[in-house]
Amino acid sequence: MADGGWVAGWGTLSLINAGLAQAKNRSGFLWWLTSLFLGPLATLLIVVLPKLDEVVE
């Protein structure tokens, strides 16, 4: 893949992970950033971690 297609895939995965994290009441931005470095491993962590309780202020 000399054309850089993996960059688009990695970026797309990081956005998907941010959405998954937000669905579990976690910081989408922090998980997006983490996903840029960990990629599929971050996806596994998000899926395995339990959903956080919502904080009502």
ABEGO torsion letter per residue (X at the ends): XAAGAAAAAAAAAAAAAAAAAAAAGBBAAAAAAAAAAAEAAAAAAAAABBBBBBBBX
